[in-house]
Each structure stands twice: as C-alpha cells, then as structure tokens.
Amino acid sequence: MQLKSPGSTWDEIDFEFLGNSSGDPYTLHTNVFTNGKGDREQQFHLWFDPTADFHTYSILWNPQRIVFSVDGTPIREFKNSESIGVPFPKNQPMRIYSSLWNADDWATRGGLVKTDWTHAPFTASYRNFNADACVWSNGKSSCASNSASSTSSNGAWFSQELDSTNQNRLEWVQKNYMIYNYCTDTKRFPQGLPAECRTS
C-alpha cells in the first residue's frame, strides 16, 4: 500500500511487503518520500506470520507526523522536522494505491532472489478498508488549514500523537523487530546521518 502524489517531485508514503524465500520471515518495508527523494527506509520482521490471516495495516498522516501501525501497534513514527530543514510531505495531495509489482532487482535478499513467474498469477486480498481524510478538489483541501473537524467523522487524527502507552509499544517493536533503520546506516551516509536521525 502506498500514498503517492503525481509528478517528478512527488511525495510518497510506502508500506510494503518484500518477497521472501520459502521459510524466511517476511519483511515489512516502510519509506517516506518528499519532493521525489526517499532513502528513509525502515524494515521489520513482524511478530506473526502475515500470510496466515488478515491484519490491519494503517498510516496516520497529519501535519505533525506519519505513524505506521500494524494491528493498532505503532511500528514507526516519522515526525515533521521542517524546523531543522527536513522536508515533510504536506503540500501535495496523494492517492492511495495497492498493487503487486516486480522489485526483484533489489527487494528479496537484496535482489539475489528473483521472481518465479511460474507461480503467477499473484493475488492479494483486502477487506474492511477505511479512510478518514481531507479531500482534494478544485485545487483546495476540504480541511481548514488547522483543523479537520469540519470534514471527517471525528477529526481526531488531524492532531493525533502517540501517548505514552503507544510510545512504549513503538519502542518495543523497534527494539525487537526492526531489521533495518536508515538512521543507523553510517556506511550509506558517510558524510553524516540525515538531520532527522540526529534529533530523535
């Protein structure tokens, strides 16, 4: 699932499962793009087999933060750090997409495992989809500049943040299930980690 705006300087919020070799854990991949630039990946092995049953995967995106959650448990928070010069996706309307696509040049074991097309067609099933959002129409958002209460069912998401319980759950997931964090990849960023990594 991804949220994405059109154009060459797009914004994007990714929530993706990478392919796996039989018997390997599934990798849940997250990324945030702003103005066409991503490189903000965090990856997780979940505490359950995601193929055994339906689970709820959600994205909270408001002007202050992006929170990725699984079954109500936050796994990642990307805060708005514009105050220190970090771009944040907030000025471009995005559509939600869900698809299966071939990423075998990089995804499964770093691109070592290629897609086995003899297993096609590949399918995905969804249920209980729900969206509460500002709607972009005629060049304007349906939400007032500082409040979503006029358009959404309750508007609480527009200013929602993690309470102490969910902050603890986030830390538990990141300590026990995160397998990659761009904010600790000094080989990838030899000139220094991105600014948002140095403040969190």
CNS distance restraints for C-alpha pairs under 8 A (distance, minus, plus):
assign (resid   1 and name CA) (resid  14 and name CA) 6.36 0.50 0.50
assign (resid   1 and name CA) (resid  15 and name CA) 5.28 0.50 0.50
assign (resid   1 and name CA) (resid  16 and name CA) 6.07 0.50 0.50
assign (resid   1 and name CA) (resid  96 and name CA) 7.08 0.50 0.50
assign (resid   1 and name CA) (resid  97 and name CA) 5.64 0.50 0.50
assign (resid   1 and name CA) (resid  98 and name CA) 4.48 0.50 0.50
assign (resid   1 and name CA) (resid  99 and name CA) 6.91 0.50 0.50
assign (resid   2 and name CA) (resid  12 and name CA) 6.86 0.50 0.50
assign (resid   2 and name CA) (resid  13 and name CA) 5.51 0.50 0.50
assign (resid   2 and name CA) (resid  14 and name CA) 4.53 0.50 0.50
assign (resid   2 and name CA) (resid  15 and name CA) 5.89 0.50 0.50
assign (resid   2 and name CA) (resid  16 and name CA) 7.70 0.50 0.50
assign (resid   2 and name CA) (resid  96 and name CA) 5.68 0.50 0.50
assign (resid   2 and name CA) (resid  97 and name CA) 5.24 0.50 0.50
assign (resid   2 and name CA) (resid  98 and name CA) 6.46 0.50 0.50
assign (resid   3 and name CA) (resid  12 and name CA) 5.36 0.50 0.50
assign (resid   3 and name CA) (resid  13 and name CA) 5.08 0.50 0.50
assign (resid   3 and name CA) (resid  14 and name CA) 6.66 0.50 0.50
assign (resid   3 and name CA) (resid  94 and name CA) 5.56 0.50 0.50
assign (resid   3 and name CA) (resid  95 and name CA) 5.39 0.50 0.50
assign (resid   3 and name CA) (resid  96 and name CA) 4.46 0.50 0.50
assign (resid   3 and name CA) (resid  97 and name CA) 6.22 0.50 0.50
assign (resid   4 and name CA) (resid  10 and name CA) 6.89 0.50 0.50
assign (resid   4 and name CA) (resid  11 and name CA) 5.69 0.50 0.50
assign (resid   4 and name CA) (resid  12 and name CA) 4.27 0.50 0.50
assign (resid   4 and name CA) (resid  13 and name CA) 6.57 0.50 0.50
assign (resid   4 and name CA) (resid  93 and name CA) 7.96 0.50 0.50
assign (resid   4 and name CA) (resid  94 and name CA) 4.68 0.50 0.50
assign (resid   4 and name CA) (resid  95 and name CA) 5.47 0.50 0.50
assign (resid   4 and name CA) (resid  96 and name CA) 6.56 0.50 0.50
assign (resid   4 and name CA) (resid  97 and name CA) 7.53 0.50 0.50
assign (resid   5 and name CA) (resid  10 and name CA) 5.16 0.50 0.50
assign (resid   5 and name CA) (resid  11 and name CA) 5.42 0.50 0.50
assign (resid   5 and name CA) (resid  12 and name CA) 6.52 0.50 0.50
assign (resid   5 and name CA) (resid  92 and name CA) 6.34 0.50 0.50
assign (resid   5 and name CA) (resid  93 and name CA) 5.93 0.50 0.50
assign (resid   5 and name CA) (resid  94 and name CA) 4.28 0.50 0.50
assign (resid   5 and name CA) (resid  95 and name CA) 6.31 0.50 0.50
assign (resid   6 and name CA) (resid  10 and name CA) 5.63 0.50 0.50
assign (resid   6 and name CA) (resid  11 and name CA) 7.95 0.50 0.50
assign (resid   6 and name CA) (resid  94 and name CA) 7.69 0.50 0.50
assign (resid   8 and name CA) (resid  35 and name CA) 7.82 0.50 0.50
assign (resid   8 and name CA) (resid  36 and name CA) 6.24 0.50 0.50
assign (resid   9 and name CA) (resid  34 and name CA) 7.47 0.50 0.50
assign (resid   9 and name CA) (resid  35 and name CA) 4.16 0.50 0.50
assign (resid   9 and name CA) (resid  36 and name CA) 4.18 0.50 0.50
assign (resid   9 and name CA) (resid  37 and name CA) 7.73 0.50 0.50
assign (resid  10 and name CA) (resid  33 and name CA) 7.40 0.50 0.50
assign (resid  10 and name CA) (resid  34 and name CA) 6.49 0.50 0.50
assign (resid  10 and name CA) (resid  35 and name CA) 5.02 0.50 0.50
assign (resid  10 and name CA) (resid  36 and name CA) 4.67 0.50 0.50
assign (resid  10 and name CA) (resid  92 and name CA) 7.71 0.50 0.50
assign (resid  11 and name CA) (resid  32 and name CA) 7.72 0.50 0.50
assign (resid  11 and name CA) (resid  33 and name CA) 5.12 0.50 0.50
assign (resid  11 and name CA) (resid  34 and name CA) 4.51 0.50 0.50
assign (resid  11 and name CA) (resid  35 and name CA) 5.54 0.50 0.50
assign (resid  11 and name CA) (resid  36 and name CA) 6.09 0.50 0.50
assign (resid  11 and name CA) (resid  89 and name CA) 5.77 0.50 0.50
assign (resid  11 and name CA) (resid  92 and name CA) 6.83 0.50 0.50
assign (resid  11 and name CA) (resid  94 and name CA) 7.41 0.50 0.50
assign (resid  12 and name CA) (resid  31 and name CA) 7.91 0.50 0.50
assign (resid  12 and name CA) (resid  32 and name CA) 5.81 0.50 0.50
assign (resid  12 and name CA) (resid  33 and name CA) 4.77 0.50 0.50
assign (resid  12 and name CA) (resid  34 and name CA) 6.67 0.50 0.50
assign (resid  12 and name CA) (resid  36 and name CA) 7.99 0.50 0.50
assign (resid  12 and name CA) (resid  89 and name CA) 7.61 0.50 0.50
assign (resid  12 and name CA) (resid  94 and name CA) 7.53 0.50 0.50
assign (resid  13 and name CA) (resid  30 and name CA) 7.56 0.50 0.50
assign (resid  13 and name CA) (resid  31 and name CA) 5.97 0.50 0.50
assign (resid  13 and name CA) (resid  32 and name CA) 4.72 0.50 0.50
assign (resid  13 and name CA) (resid  33 and name CA) 6.34 0.50 0.50
assign (resid  14 and name CA) (resid  29 and name CA) 7.47 0.50 0.50
assign (resid  14 and name CA) (resid  30 and name CA) 5.19 0.50 0.50
assign (resid  14 and name CA) (resid  31 and name CA) 5.01 0.50 0.50
assign (resid  14 and name CA) (resid  32 and name CA) 6.37 0.50 0.50
assign (resid  15 and name CA) (resid  28 and name CA) 7.17 0.50 0.50
assign (resid  15 and name CA) (resid  29 and name CA) 5.96 0.50 0.50
assign (resid  15 and name CA) (resid  30 and name CA) 4.86 0.50 0.50
assign (resid  15 and name CA) (resid  31 and name CA) 7.10 0.50 0.50
assign (resid  15 and name CA) (resid  68 and name CA) 7.80 0.50 0.50
assign (resid  16 and name CA) (resid  28 and name CA) 5.72 0.50 0.50
assign (resid  16 and name CA) (resid  29 and name CA) 5.01 0.50 0.50
assign (resid  16 and name CA) (resid  30 and name CA) 6.37 0.50 0.50
assign (resid  17 and name CA) (resid  26 and name CA) 6.89 0.50 0.50
assign (resid  17 and name CA) (resid  27 and name CA) 5.73 0.50 0.50
assign (resid  17 and name CA) (resid  28 and name CA) 4.62 0.50 0.50
assign (resid  17 and name CA) (resid  29 and name CA) 5.93 0.50 0.50
assign (resid  18 and name CA) (resid  26 and name CA) 6.73 0.50 0.50
assign (resid  18 and name CA) (resid  27 and name CA) 5.43 0.50 0.50
assign (resid  18 and name CA) (resid  28 and name CA) 6.39 0.50 0.50
assign (resid  18 and name CA) (resid  29 and name CA) 6.76 0.50 0.50
assign (resid  18 and name CA) (resid 107 and name CA) 5.75 0.50 0.50
assign (resid  18 and name CA) (resid 108 and name CA) 6.18 0.50 0.50
assign (resid  19 and name CA) (resid  26 and name CA) 7.00 0.50 0.50
assign (resid  19 and name CA) (resid  27 and name CA) 7.50 0.50 0.50
assign (resid  19 and name CA) (resid 107 and name CA) 6.60 0.50 0.50
assign (resid  19 and name CA) (resid 108 and name CA) 5.11 0.50 0.50
assign (resid  20 and name CA) (resid  24 and name CA) 6.04 0.50 0.50
assign (resid  20 and name CA) (resid  25 and name CA) 7.03 0.50 0.50
assign (resid  20 and name CA) (resid  26 and name CA) 5.90 0.50 0.50
assign (resid  20 and name CA) (resid  27 and name CA) 7.55 0.50 0.50
assign (resid  20 and name CA) (resid 108 and name CA) 5.61 0.50 0.50
assign (resid  20 and name CA) (resid 109 and name CA) 7.46 0.50 0.50
assign (resid  20 and name CA) (resid 113 and name CA) 7.98 0.50 0.50
assign (resid  21 and name CA) (resid 108 and name CA) 7.49 0.50 0.50
assign (resid  21 and name CA) (resid 113 and name CA) 7.29 0.50 0.50
assign (resid  25 and name CA) (resid  45 and name CA) 6.32 0.50 0.50
assign (resid  25 and name CA) (resid  49 and name CA) 7.71 0.50 0.50
assign (resid  26 and name CA) (resid  45 and name CA) 6.11 0.50 0.50
assign (resid  26 and name CA) (resid  46 and name CA) 7.52 0.50 0.50
assign (resid  26 and name CA) (resid  49 and name CA) 7.61 0.50 0.50
assign (resid  26 and name CA) (resid  50 and name CA) 7.49 0.50 0.50
assign (resid  27 and name CA) (resid  43 and name CA) 6.45 0.50 0.50
assign (resid  27 and name CA) (resid  44 and name CA) 5.63 0.50 0.50
assign (resid  27 and name CA) (resid  45 and name CA) 5.15 0.50 0.50
assign (resid  27 and name CA) (resid  46 and name CA) 7.55 0.50 0.50
assign (resid  28 and name CA) (resid  43 and name CA) 5.51 0.50 0.50
assign (resid  28 and name CA) (resid  44 and name CA) 5.10 0.50 0.50
assign (resid  28 and name CA) (resid  45 and name CA) 6.33 0.50 0.50
assign (resid  28 and name CA) (resid  46 and name CA) 7.38 0.50 0.50
assign (resid  29 and name CA) (resid  41 and name CA) 6.93 0.50 0.50
assign (resid  29 and name CA) (resid  42 and name CA) 6.15 0.50 0.50
assign (resid  29 and name CA) (resid  43 and name CA) 4.53 0.50 0.50
assign (resid  29 and name CA) (resid  44 and name CA) 6.64 0.50 0.50
assign (resid  30 and name CA) (resid  40 and name CA) 7.96 0.50 0.50
assign (resid  30 and name CA) (resid  41 and name CA) 5.48 0.50 0.50
assign (resid  30 and name CA) (resid  42 and name CA) 5.34 0.50 0.50
assign (resid  30 and name CA) (resid  43 and name CA) 6.14 0.50 0.50
assign (resid  31 and name CA) (resid  38 and name CA) 6.69 0.50 0.50
assign (resid  31 and name CA) (resid  39 and name CA) 7.13 0.50 0.50
assign (resid  31 and name CA) (resid  40 and name CA) 5.24 0.50 0.50
assign (resid  31 and name CA) (resid  41 and name CA) 4.48 0.50 0.50
assign (resid  31 and name CA) (resid  42 and name CA) 6.59 0.50 0.50
assign (resid  32 and name CA) (resid  38 and name CA) 5.63 0.50 0.50
assign (resid  32 and name CA) (resid  39 and name CA) 7.60 0.50 0.50
assign (resid  32 and name CA) (resid  40 and name CA) 5.76 0.50 0.50
assign (resid  32 and name CA) (resid  41 and name CA) 7.24 0.50 0.50
assign (resid  33 and name CA) (resid  37 and name CA) 5.08 0.50 0.50
assign (resid  33 and name CA) (resid  38 and name CA) 4.01 0.50 0.50
assign (resid  33 and name CA) (resid  39 and name CA) 7.51 0.50 0.50
assign (resid  33 and name CA) (resid  40 and name CA) 7.45 0.50 0.50
assign (resid  33 and name CA) (resid  89 and name CA) 7.36 0.50 0.50
assign (resid  34 and name CA) (resid  38 and name CA) 6.55 0.50 0.50
assign (resid  34 and name CA) (resid  87 and name CA) 6.16 0.50 0.50
assign (resid  34 and name CA) (resid  88 and name CA) 6.05 0.50 0.50
assign (resid  34 and name CA) (resid  89 and name CA) 5.31 0.50 0.50
assign (resid  35 and name CA) (resid  87 and name CA) 7.85 0.50 0.50
assign (resid  35 and name CA) (resid  89 and name CA) 7.75 0.50 0.50
assign (resid  39 and name CA) (resid 182 and name CA) 7.39 0.50 0.50
assign (resid  40 and name CA) (resid 182 and name CA) 5.84 0.50 0.50
assign (resid  40 and name CA) (resid 183 and name CA) 7.90 0.50 0.50
assign (resid  41 and name CA) (resid 180 and name CA) 7.51 0.50 0.50
assign (resid  41 and name CA) (resid 181 and name CA) 6.33 0.50 0.50
assign (resid  41 and name CA) (resid 182 and name CA) 5.63 0.50 0.50
assign (resid  42 and name CA) (resid  76 and name CA) 7.90 0.50 0.50
assign (resid  42 and name CA) (resid 178 and name CA) 7.24 0.50 0.50
assign (resid  42 and name CA) (resid 179 and name CA) 7.66 0.50 0.50
assign (resid  42 and name CA) (resid 180 and name CA) 5.33 0.50 0.50
assign (resid  42 and name CA) (resid 181 and name CA) 4.59 0.50 0.50
assign (resid  42 and name CA) (resid 182 and name CA) 6.31 0.50 0.50
assign (resid  43 and name CA) (resid 178 and name CA) 5.78 0.50 0.50
assign (resid  43 and name CA) (resid 179 and name CA) 5.55 0.50 0.50
assign (resid  43 and name CA) (resid 180 and name CA) 4.96 0.50 0.50
assign (resid  43 and name CA) (resid 181 and name CA) 6.73 0.50 0.50
assign (resid  44 and name CA) (resid 177 and name CA) 5.38 0.50 0.50
assign (resid  44 and name CA) (resid 178 and name CA) 4.29 0.50 0.50
assign (resid  44 and name CA) (resid 179 and name CA) 5.25 0.50 0.50
assign (resid  44 and name CA) (resid 180 and name CA) 7.02 0.50 0.50
assign (resid  45 and name CA) (resid 177 and name CA) 5.35 0.50 0.50
assign (resid  45 and name CA) (resid 178 and name CA) 6.53 0.50 0.50
assign (resid  45 and name CA) (resid 179 and name CA) 6.79 0.50 0.50
assign (resid  46 and name CA) (resid  50 and name CA) 7.60 0.50 0.50
assign (resid  46 and name CA) (resid 177 and name CA) 6.15 0.50 0.50
assign (resid  47 and name CA) (resid 177 and name CA) 7.23 0.50 0.50
assign (resid  49 and name CA) (resid  53 and name CA) 7.96 0.50 0.50
assign (resid  50 and name CA) (resid  54 and name CA) 7.37 0.50 0.50
assign (resid  50 and name CA) (resid  55 and name CA) 7.19 0.50 0.50
assign (resid  54 and name CA) (resid 126 and name CA) 7.94 0.50 0.50
assign (resid  55 and name CA) (resid  70 and name CA) 7.20 0.50 0.50
assign (resid  55 and name CA) (resid  71 and name CA) 6.05 0.50 0.50
assign (resid  56 and name CA) (resid  70 and name CA) 5.68 0.50 0.50
assign (resid  56 and name CA) (resid  71 and name CA) 4.72 0.50 0.50
assign (resid  56 and name CA) (resid  72 and name CA) 7.34 0.50 0.50
assign (resid  57 and name CA) (resid  68 and name CA) 7.58 0.50 0.50
assign (resid  57 and name CA) (resid  69 and name CA) 5.85 0.50 0.50
assign (resid  57 and name CA) (resid  70 and name CA) 4.72 0.50 0.50
assign (resid  57 and name CA) (resid  71 and name CA) 6.32 0.50 0.50
assign (resid  57 and name CA) (resid  72 and name CA) 7.96 0.50 0.50
assign (resid  58 and name CA) (resid  68 and name CA) 5.94 0.50 0.50
assign (resid  58 and name CA) (resid  69 and name CA) 5.19 0.50 0.50
assign (resid  58 and name CA) (resid  70 and name CA) 6.48 0.50 0.50
assign (resid  58 and name CA) (resid  71 and name CA) 7.99 0.50 0.50
assign (resid  58 and name CA) (resid  72 and name CA) 7.81 0.50 0.50
assign (resid  59 and name CA) (resid  66 and name CA) 6.88 0.50 0.50
assign (resid  59 and name CA) (resid  67 and name CA) 5.69 0.50 0.50
assign (resid  59 and name CA) (resid  68 and name CA) 4.79 0.50 0.50
assign (resid  59 and name CA) (resid  69 and name CA) 6.38 0.50 0.50
assign (resid  60 and name CA) (resid  65 and name CA) 7.68 0.50 0.50
assign (resid  60 and name CA) (resid  66 and name CA) 5.47 0.50 0.50
assign (resid  60 and name CA) (resid  67 and name CA) 4.99 0.50 0.50
assign (resid  60 and name CA) (resid  68 and name CA) 6.58 0.50 0.50
assign (resid  60 and name CA) (resid 157 and name CA) 6.99 0.50 0.50
assign (resid  61 and name CA) (resid  65 and name CA) 6.07 0.50 0.50
assign (resid  61 and name CA) (resid  66 and name CA) 4.48 0.50 0.50
assign (resid  61 and name CA) (resid  67 and name CA) 6.61 0.50 0.50
assign (resid  61 and name CA) (resid 157 and name CA) 7.97 0.50 0.50
assign (resid  61 and name CA) (resid 158 and name CA) 7.82 0.50 0.50
assign (resid  62 and name CA) (resid  66 and name CA) 6.50 0.50 0.50
assign (resid  62 and name CA) (resid  90 and name CA) 7.95 0.50 0.50
assign (resid  62 and name CA) (resid 157 and name CA) 7.01 0.50 0.50
assign (resid  62 and name CA) (resid 158 and name CA) 5.22 0.50 0.50
assign (resid  62 and name CA) (resid 159 and name CA) 6.67 0.50 0.50
assign (resid  62 and name CA) (resid 160 and name CA) 7.72 0.50 0.50
assign (resid  63 and name CA) (resid  80 and name CA) 7.10 0.50 0.50
assign (resid  63 and name CA) (resid  90 and name CA) 6.39 0.50 0.50
assign (resid  63 and name CA) (resid 158 and name CA) 7.25 0.50 0.50
assign (resid  63 and name CA) (resid 159 and name CA) 7.62 0.50 0.50
assign (resid  64 and name CA) (resid  79 and name CA) 6.09 0.50 0.50
assign (resid  64 and name CA) (resid  80 and name CA) 5.08 0.50 0.50
assign (resid  64 and name CA) (resid 159 and name CA) 7.28 0.50 0.50
assign (resid  65 and name CA) (resid  77 and name CA) 6.75 0.50 0.50
assign (resid  65 and name CA) (resid  78 and name CA) 5.59 0.50 0.50
assign (resid  65 and name CA) (resid  79 and name CA) 4.23 0.50 0.50
assign (resid  65 and name CA) (resid  80 and name CA) 5.36 0.50 0.50
assign (resid  65 and name CA) (resid 161 and name CA) 7.67 0.50 0.50
assign (resid  66 and name CA) (resid  77 and name CA) 5.65 0.50 0.50
assign (resid  66 and name CA) (resid  78 and name CA) 5.03 0.50 0.50
assign (resid  66 and name CA) (resid  79 and name CA) 6.32 0.50 0.50
assign (resid  67 and name CA) (resid  74 and name CA) 6.54 0.50 0.50
assign (resid  67 and name CA) (resid  75 and name CA) 7.55 0.50 0.50
assign (resid  67 and name CA) (resid  76 and name CA) 5.67 0.50 0.50
assign (resid  67 and name CA) (resid  77 and name CA) 4.47 0.50 0.50
assign (resid  67 and name CA) (resid  78 and name CA) 6.44 0.50 0.50
assign (resid  68 and name CA) (resid  74 and name CA) 5.74 0.50 0.50
assign (resid  68 and name CA) (resid  75 and name CA) 5.76 0.50 0.50
assign (resid  68 and name CA) (resid  76 and name CA) 5.18 0.50 0.50
assign (resid  68 and name CA) (resid  77 and name CA) 6.52 0.50 0.50
assign (resid  69 and name CA) (resid  73 and name CA) 5.12 0.50 0.50
assign (resid  69 and name CA) (resid  74 and name CA) 4.03 0.50 0.50
assign (resid  69 and name CA) (resid  75 and name CA) 5.42 0.50 0.50
assign (resid  69 and name CA) (resid  76 and name CA) 7.14 0.50 0.50
assign (resid  70 and name CA) (resid  74 and name CA) 6.39 0.50 0.50
assign (resid  70 and name CA) (resid  75 and name CA) 6.99 0.50 0.50
assign (resid  73 and name CA) (resid 166 and name CA) 7.03 0.50 0.50
assign (resid  73 and name CA) (resid 169 and name CA) 6.47 0.50 0.50
assign (resid  73 and name CA) (resid 170 and name CA) 7.01 0.50 0.50
assign (resid  74 and name CA) (resid 166 and name CA) 6.61 0.50 0.50
assign (resid  74 and name CA) (resid 167 and name CA) 7.88 0.50 0.50
assign (resid  74 and name CA) (resid 169 and name CA) 6.68 0.50 0.50
assign (resid  74 and name CA) (resid 170 and name CA) 5.11 0.50 0.50
assign (resid  74 and name CA) (resid 173 and name CA) 7.86 0.50 0.50
assign (resid  75 and name CA) (resid 169 and name CA) 7.85 0.50 0.50
assign (resid  75 and name CA) (resid 170 and name CA) 5.14 0.50 0.50
assign (resid  75 and name CA) (resid 171 and name CA) 7.98 0.50 0.50
assign (resid  75 and name CA) (resid 173 and name CA) 5.81 0.50 0.50
assign (resid  75 and name CA) (resid 174 and name CA) 6.60 0.50 0.50
assign (resid  76 and name CA) (resid 170 and name CA) 6.68 0.50 0.50
assign (resid  76 and name CA) (resid 174 and name CA) 7.69 0.50 0.50
assign (resid  80 and name CA) (resid  86 and name CA) 7.66 0.50 0.50
assign (resid  80 and name CA) (resid  87 and name CA) 7.87 0.50 0.50
assign (resid  80 and name CA) (resid  88 and name CA) 5.77 0.50 0.50
assign (resid  81 and name CA) (resid  85 and name CA) 6.79 0.50 0.50
assign (resid  81 and name CA) (resid  86 and name CA) 5.31 0.50 0.50
assign (resid  81 and name CA) (resid  87 and name CA) 7.26 0.50 0.50
assign (resid  81 and name CA) (resid  88 and name CA) 7.13 0.50 0.50
assign (resid  81 and name CA) (resid 196 and name CA) 6.48 0.50 0.50
assign (resid  82 and name CA) (resid  86 and name CA) 4.72 0.50 0.50
assign (resid  82 and name CA) (resid  87 and name CA) 5.67 0.50 0.50
assign (resid  82 and name CA) (resid  88 and name CA) 6.45 0.50 0.50
assign (resid  84 and name CA) (resid 195 and name CA) 7.33 0.50 0.50
assign (resid  84 and name CA) (resid 196 and name CA) 7.95 0.50 0.50
assign (resid  85 and name CA) (resid 195 and name CA) 7.93 0.50 0.50
assign (resid  86 and name CA) (resid 195 and name CA) 6.90 0.50 0.50
assign (resid  86 and name CA) (resid 196 and name CA) 6.77 0.50 0.50
assign (resid  93 and name CA) (resid 136 and name CA) 6.38 0.50 0.50
assign (resid 100 and name CA) (resid 122 and name CA) 7.61 0.50 0.50
assign (resid 100 and name CA) (resid 123 and name CA) 7.72 0.50 0.50
assign (resid 100 and name CA) (resid 124 and name CA) 7.68 0.50 0.50
assign (resid 102 and name CA) (resid 115 and name CA) 7.25 0.50 0.50
assign (resid 103 and name CA) (resid 107 and name CA) 5.49 0.50 0.50
assign (resid 103 and name CA) (resid 108 and name CA) 7.92 0.50 0.50
assign (resid 103 and name CA) (resid 111 and name CA) 7.92 0.50 0.50
assign (resid 104 and name CA) (resid 108 and name CA) 6.17 0.50 0.50
assign (resid 104 and name CA) (resid 111 and name CA) 5.29 0.50 0.50
assign (resid 104 and name CA) (resid 112 and name CA) 7.76 0.50 0.50
assign (resid 104 and name CA) (resid 113 and name CA) 6.70 0.50 0.50
assign (resid 104 and name CA) (resid 114 and name CA) 5.00 0.50 0.50
assign (resid 104 and name CA) (resid 115 and name CA) 5.97 0.50 0.50
assign (resid 105 and name CA) (resid 110 and name CA) 7.57 0.50 0.50
assign (resid 105 and name CA) (resid 111 and name CA) 4.56 0.50 0.50
assign (resid 105 and name CA) (resid 112 and name CA) 7.68 0.50 0.50
assign (resid 105 and name CA) (resid 114 and name CA) 7.32 0.50 0.50
assign (resid 106 and name CA) (resid 110 and name CA) 4.76 0.50 0.50
assign (resid 106 and name CA) (resid 111 and name CA) 3.83 0.50 0.50
assign (resid 106 and name CA) (resid 112 and name CA) 7.63 0.50 0.50
assign (resid 107 and name CA) (resid 111 and name CA) 5.28 0.50 0.50
assign (resid 108 and name CA) (resid 112 and name CA) 6.46 0.50 0.50
assign (resid 108 and name CA) (resid 113 and name CA) 5.43 0.50 0.50
assign (resid 108 and name CA) (resid 114 and name CA) 7.29 0.50 0.50
assign (resid 109 and name CA) (resid 113 and name CA) 6.23 0.50 0.50
assign (resid 116 and name CA) (resid 120 and name CA) 7.95 0.50 0.50
assign (resid 132 and name CA) (resid 152 and name CA) 6.10 0.50 0.50
assign (resid 132 and name CA) (resid 153 and name CA) 7.27 0.50 0.50
assign (resid 133 and name CA) (resid 152 and name CA) 6.54 0.50 0.50
assign (resid 134 and name CA) (resid 141 and name CA) 6.13 0.50 0.50
assign (resid 134 and name CA) (resid 142 and name CA) 5.36 0.50 0.50
assign (resid 134 and name CA) (resid 143 and name CA) 5.41 0.50 0.50
assign (resid 134 and name CA) (resid 148 and name CA) 6.98 0.50 0.50
assign (resid 134 and name CA) (resid 151 and name CA) 7.02 0.50 0.50
assign (resid 134 and name CA) (resid 152 and name CA) 7.36 0.50 0.50
assign (resid 135 and name CA) (resid 141 and name CA) 5.59 0.50 0.50
assign (resid 135 and name CA) (resid 142 and name CA) 5.13 0.50 0.50
assign (resid 135 and name CA) (resid 143 and name CA) 7.43 0.50 0.50
assign (resid 136 and name CA) (resid 140 and name CA) 5.53 0.50 0.50
assign (resid 136 and name CA) (resid 141 and name CA) 4.48 0.50 0.50
assign (resid 136 and name CA) (resid 142 and name CA) 6.24 0.50 0.50
assign (resid 137 and name CA) (resid 141 and name CA) 6.40 0.50 0.50
assign (resid 137 and name CA) (resid 142 and name CA) 7.40 0.50 0.50
assign (resid 142 and name CA) (resid 151 and name CA) 6.57 0.50 0.50
assign (resid 143 and name CA) (resid 147 and name CA) 6.28 0.50 0.50
assign (resid 143 and name CA) (resid 148 and name CA) 4.90 0.50 0.50
assign (resid 143 and name CA) (resid 149 and name CA) 7.69 0.50 0.50
assign (resid 143 and name CA) (resid 150 and name CA) 6.84 0.50 0.50
assign (resid 143 and name CA) (resid 151 and name CA) 6.30 0.50 0.50
assign (resid 144 and name CA) (resid 148 and name CA) 6.30 0.50 0.50
assign (resid 144 and name CA) (resid 150 and name CA) 7.65 0.50 0.50
assign (resid 147 and name CA) (resid 155 and name CA) 7.39 0.50 0.50
assign (resid 147 and name CA) (resid 158 and name CA) 6.69 0.50 0.50
assign (resid 148 and name CA) (resid 152 and name CA) 6.14 0.50 0.50
assign (resid 148 and name CA) (resid 155 and name CA) 4.94 0.50 0.50
assign (resid 148 and name CA) (resid 156 and name CA) 7.89 0.50 0.50
assign (resid 148 and name CA) (resid 158 and name CA) 5.89 0.50 0.50
assign (resid 149 and name CA) (resid 153 and name CA) 7.49 0.50 0.50
assign (resid 149 and name CA) (resid 154 and name CA) 6.07 0.50 0.50
assign (resid 149 and name CA) (resid 155 and name CA) 4.32 0.50 0.50
assign (resid 149 and name CA) (resid 156 and name CA) 7.54 0.50 0.50
assign (resid 150 and name CA) (resid 155 and name CA) 7.60 0.50 0.50
assign (resid 151 and name CA) (resid 155 and name CA) 7.46 0.50 0.50
assign (resid 155 and name CA) (resid 159 and name CA) 7.99 0.50 0.50
assign (resid 156 and name CA) (resid 160 and name CA) 5.95 0.50 0.50
assign (resid 162 and name CA) (resid 166 and name CA) 5.49 0.50 0.50
assign (resid 162 and name CA) (resid 167 and name CA) 5.70 0.50 0.50
assign (resid 163 and name CA) (resid 167 and name CA) 6.03 0.50 0.50
assign (resid 164 and name CA) (resid 168 and name CA) 6.14 0.50 0.50
assign (resid 165 and name CA) (resid 169 and name CA) 6.34 0.50 0.50
assign (resid 166 and name CA) (resid 170 and name CA) 6.03 0.50 0.50
assign (resid 167 and name CA) (resid 171 and name CA) 6.27 0.50 0.50
assign (resid 168 and name CA) (resid 172 and name CA) 6.19 0.50 0.50
assign (resid 169 and name CA) (resid 173 and name CA) 6.29 0.50 0.50
assign (resid 170 and name CA) (resid 174 and name CA) 6.19 0.50 0.50
assign (resid 171 and name CA) (resid 175 and name CA) 5.97 0.50 0.50
assign (resid 172 and name CA) (resid 176 and name CA) 6.08 0.50 0.50
assign (resid 173 and name CA) (resid 177 and name CA) 5.28 0.50 0.50
assign (resid 173 and name CA) (resid 178 and name CA) 6.73 0.50 0.50
assign (resid 174 and name CA) (resid 178 and name CA) 4.84 0.50 0.50
assign (resid 181 and name CA) (resid 185 and name CA) 6.78 0.50 0.50
assign (resid 182 and name CA) (resid 188 and name CA) 7.99 0.50 0.50
assign (resid 183 and name CA) (resid 193 and name CA) 6.28 0.50 0.50
assign (resid 183 and name CA) (resid 194 and name CA) 7.09 0.50 0.50
assign (resid 183 and name CA) (resid 197 and name CA) 5.13 0.50 0.50
assign (resid 184 and name CA) (resid 193 and name CA) 7.55 0.50 0.50
assign (resid 185 and name CA) (resid 189 and name CA) 6.59 0.50 0.50
assign (resid 185 and name CA) (resid 193 and name CA) 7.63 0.50 0.50
assign (resid 186 and name CA) (resid 190 and name CA) 5.64 0.50 0.50
assign (resid 186 and name CA) (resid 192 and name CA) 6.98 0.50 0.50
assign (resid 186 and name CA) (resid 193 and name CA) 6.58 0.50 0.50
assign (resid 189 and name CA) (resid 193 and name CA) 5.53 0.50 0.50
assign (resid 189 and name CA) (resid 194 and name CA) 7.71 0.50 0.50
assign (resid 193 and name CA) (resid 197 and name CA) 6.26 0.50 0.50
assign (resid 193 and name CA) (resid 198 and name CA) 6.86 0.50 0.50
assign (resid 194 and name CA) (resid 198 and name CA) 6.92 0.50 0.50
assign (resid 195 and name CA) (resid 199 and name CA) 6.82 0.50 0.50
assign (resid 196 and name CA) (resid 200 and name CA) 6.56 0.50 0.50
